[in-house]
């Protein structure tokens, strides 16, 4: 069984959902994998993605039909942190010729 969480939701709702899933401990082990996706819109579209139990990844649209990982961490970084800290730094590094942080 697989579960997809599309987090085009407020962080409060996501926190509540995580709490509710925590209560359902006997149900969640039945999932093979849980996917978390949050889209960031703008001039450079990006995605916060996780295929649980793997790390959270910030993926930036390459404009060539694909995405590149510019940041990865094991804990949830927070949507605000991604939007105001991680993405701007990663995009600046890519523009300067770097690859971002992984």
C-alpha positions in Angstrom: 0.0 0.0 0.0 1.3 3.5 -0.8 0.3 6.9 0.5 0.7 10.3 -1.2 0.6 13.5 0.8 0.3 16.5 -1.4 1.2 19.3 1.0 -0.4 22.3 -0.8 -1.7 22.8 2.6 -0.9 25.1 5.5 1.9 23.9 7.8 -0.7 23.7 10.6 -2.7 21.2 8.6 0.4 19.2 7.9 1.4 19.2 11.6 -2.1 18.0 12.4 -2.0 15.3 9.8 1.3 14.1 11.1 -0.2 14.0 14.6 -3.1 12.0 13.4 -0.9 9.5 11.6 1.1 9.2 14.8 -2.1 8.0 16.5 -2.6 5.4 13.8 0.6 3.5 14.6 -0.9 0.1 13.8 -2.1 1.3 10.4 0.9 3.1 9.1 3.3 0.1 9.0 1.2 -1.3 6.2 2.4 1.5 3.9 5.4 0.5 1.7 6.2 4.1 1.1 4.8 7.5 1.9 5.4 10.4 -0.5 5.3 14.0 0.6 5.2 16.7 -2.1 4.9 20.5 -1.7 5.1 22.7 -4.8 6.8 26.1 -4.6 5.6 28.4 -7.4 7.5 31.4 -8.9 10.1 32.3 -11.4 12.0 29.1 -10.6 9.5 26.3 -9.7 10.7 23.9 -7.0 9.4 21.0 -5.0 9.9 19.8 -1.4 9.8 16.0 -1.9 10.2 13.0 0.4 9.8 9.3 -0.3 9.6 8.1 3.3 11.8 6.8 4.9 14.3 8.7 2.7 15.4 12.3 3.2 13.5 15.4 2.4 14.8 16.9 -0.8 14.4 20.3 -2.4 14.2 19.8 -6.1 14.5 22.7 -8.6 13.0 22.6 -12.1 15.9 22.7 -14.6 13.6 24.1 -17.3 14.7 21.1 -19.5 12.0 18.7 -18.4 13.7 17.6 -15.2 14.6 18.5 -11.7 17.9 18.7 -9.8 18.3 18.2 -6.0 19.7 21.3 -4.4 19.3 20.4 -0.8 18.7 17.2 1.2 18.1 16.5 5.0 16.6 13.8 7.2 14.3 16.1 9.2 11.4 18.2 7.9 13.0 21.6 7.1 9.7 23.6 7.3 8.1 25.3 4.4 9.1 28.8 5.4 12.7 27.7 5.8 12.7 26.3 2.3 11.1 29.3 0.8 13.1 32.1 2.5 16.4 30.4 3.2 17.2 27.1 1.4 15.8 27.9 -2.0 17.3 31.5 -2.4 20.8 30.2 -1.3 20.6 27.2 -3.6 19.4 29.3 -6.6 22.2 31.9 -6.0 24.8 29.1 -5.8 23.5 27.6 -9.1 23.5 31.0 -10.8 27.1 31.5 -9.6 28.0 28.2 -11.2 27.8 26.0 -8.2 25.5 23.0 -7.7 23.7 24.0 -4.6 24.0 22.0 -1.4 23.2 18.3 -1.0 
